[in-house]
């Protein structure tokens, strides 16, 4: 179990993870047809995007992945 310092450090590290990392992980999830996970990761990528076009792309991909997840159920 994590103590409060470890939890805080993990939270700070998560905030530092980049748009590029989350978008690459999202693409890998898409390749596995894990649409729910891909959508979650694209949303995180959108939150970390510094450029408007990256934010828009990640938001649209998240919506697409949510759509695909509902189609495959």
BELNORKA-V74430 format. One record per residue. RES is the residue in one small letter. SS is DSSP state (h for helix, s for strand, l for the rest). PSI is psi in degrees with one decimal (none if undefined). D_LAST is the distance of its C-alpha to the last C-alpha in Angstrom with 2 decimals. Layout:
res: <RES	RES>
ss: <SS	SS>
psi: <PSI	PSI>
d_last: <D_LAST	D_LAST>
//
This chain:
res: <x	x	x	x	x	x	x	x	x	x	x	x	x	x	x	x	x	x	x	x	x	x	x	x	x	x	x	x	x	x	x	x	x	x	x	x	x	x	x	x	x	x	x	x	x	x	x	x	x	x	x	x	x	x	x	x	x	x	x	x	x	x	x	x	x	x	x	x	x	x	x	x	x>
ss: <l	l	l	h	h	h	h	h	h	h	h	h	h	h	h	h	l	l	h	h	h	h	h	h	h	h	h	h	h	h	h	l	l	l	h	h	h	h	h	h	h	h	h	h	h	h	h	h	l	l	l	h	h	h	h	h	h	h	h	h	h	h	h	h	h	h	h	h	h	h	h	l	l>
psi: <143.1	141.6	174.3	-33.1	-41.3	-40.2	-42.1	-43.2	-41.6	-42.2	-42.9	-39.6	-43.6	-39.4	-27.9	-15.4	141.3	164.9	-45.5	-44.0	-50.9	-38.3	-38.5	-40.7	-37.0	-42.5	-43.1	-40.2	-39.1	-42.8	-27.9	1.4	28.1	77.3	-36.4	-44.3	-40.5	-43.6	-43.6	-43.4	-37.3	-36.7	-41.7	-39.9	-43.4	-39.4	-27.3	-3.3	134.6	-24.0	143.2	-39.9	-34.9	-40.4	-45.9	-44.8	-48.3	-38.4	-44.0	-39.7	-40.1	-44.2	-42.7	-44.7	-37.7	-42.1	-47.6	-37.2	-34.7	-30.4	-34.3	0.1	none>
d_last: <34.36	35.10	38.15	38.25	39.79	37.08	34.36	36.29	36.71	33.01	32.28	34.95	33.67	30.13	31.70	33.59	30.71	30.65	28.50	28.90	27.67	24.51	23.78	24.41	22.12	19.36	20.04	19.87	16.43	15.35	17.08	15.13	11.77	11.52	10.56	10.95	14.24	15.31	15.03	17.03	19.54	20.02	20.82	23.35	24.75	25.25	27.15	29.43	30.06	33.76	33.62	32.18	30.68	28.82	27.57	26.42	24.71	22.83	21.83	20.55	18.63	17.01	16.02	14.72	12.61	11.16	10.50	8.86	6.61	5.53	5.68	3.80	0.00>
//
